[in-house]
């Protein structure tokens, strides 16, 4: 399946697993200045409903990135983190 122009963030994922600062760490080849790619990847994570989103980090090719967390409670309890 070929990715669309707005889905390049998916192809940029190199690993998903535990990290030193977050239970869920996503390492990517996204460029540090690719704000759209980082935003789309974070939105995909936040709408997954995963309990691992209690704390997560997304690392871009510069070795840094963004991090976030889901509010306490069951995944989806706050709407934004899960779309049924």
C-alpha positions in Angstrom: 0.0 0.0 0.0 1.4 3.4 -1.0 1.2 6.2 1.6 -0.5 9.4 0.7 1.3 12.8 0.9 -0.1 13.4 4.4 1.1 10.1 5.7 4.9 10.4 5.5 5.1 10.5 9.3 4.1 6.8 9.3 7.0 5.8 7.1 9.3 7.8 9.3 8.8 5.6 12.4 12.0 3.5 13.1 11.1 2.1 16.5 8.3 2.0 19.1 9.0 0.8 22.6 10.0 1.8 26.1 12.4 4.6 26.5 14.5 6.2 29.3 12.0 9.0 30.0 8.6 7.5 28.9 6.9 4.1 28.8 6.2 4.7 25.1 8.9 6.2 23.0 8.5 6.6 19.2 11.8 7.2 17.4 11.5 8.6 13.9 13.5 9.9 10.9 11.4 13.1 10.9 13.4 16.3 10.5 13.4 18.6 13.5 11.7 21.3 11.4 8.9 18.9 10.2 6.3 20.3 12.6 3.4 18.9 10.5 4.8 15.4 10.6 5.4 15.6 14.4 1.9 16.9 14.9 0.3 14.2 12.8 2.2 11.5 14.6 1.2 12.9 18.0 -2.4 13.0 16.9 -2.3 9.4 15.8 -0.9 8.4 19.2 -3.4 10.5 21.1 -6.3 9.0 19.3 -5.2 5.4 19.7 -6.7 5.0 23.1 -3.6 3.2 24.4 -3.0 3.0 28.1 0.7 3.6 27.3 -0.1 7.3 26.6 0.1 8.0 30.3 3.5 9.3 29.3 5.1 9.3 25.8 7.9 10.8 23.8 8.4 11.3 20.1 12.0 11.6 19.0 12.9 13.2 15.7 16.2 12.8 13.7 17.9 15.5 15.8 17.7 13.2 18.9 15.1 15.3 20.6 11.4 15.8 20.1 8.1 16.3 21.9 6.5 14.5 24.8 3.0 14.4 26.3 0.7 12.5 28.6 -2.9 11.5 28.8 -4.8 12.7 31.8 -5.3 10.0 34.6 -8.1 7.6 34.2 -9.2 5.1 31.6 -8.0 5.6 28.0 -10.7 7.6 26.2 -12.2 9.1 29.4 -11.2 12.6 28.3 -12.5 12.3 24.7 -9.4 13.8 23.0 -7.4 10.7 23.5 -9.7 8.3 21.8 -12.2 8.5 19.0 -14.4 5.4 18.9 
